[in-house]
């Protein structure tokens, strides 16, 4: 068993209907502007600060699709995604730990028993 209670060696095929929202590198310019305004107004409490990291949907690098993915992989694999148009890719190929974390999140969110391929 893996750390997530998932049998090791199981290969998963998971349908992901909604966009996969991920934290992107860089700052959200609108959040930075809001935070600058809050800093300029001493009457606004510090808790009014907006999160500055950008969160965006993963998009197919070939066609820009952002939903209706099919995800493939095992618990220890970086996720492999296929968009509705059939383009296959592995997000963050240079950072396999991030792709592995996404695969594990998708497995756990899928209801485990229903998604074994």
FENRAWO-V71128 format. One record per helix or strand of 3 or more residues. SS is the DSSP state (helix for helix, strand for strand). FROM is the first residue (numbers start at 1). TO is the last residue. If there is no record, write none. Layout:
SS/FROM/TO ; SS/FROM/TO
//
This chain:
strand/11/16 ; strand/21/27 ; helix/29/40 ; helix/46/48 ; strand/53/57 ; strand/69/74 ; strand/80/82 ; helix/96/109 ; helix/112/115
//
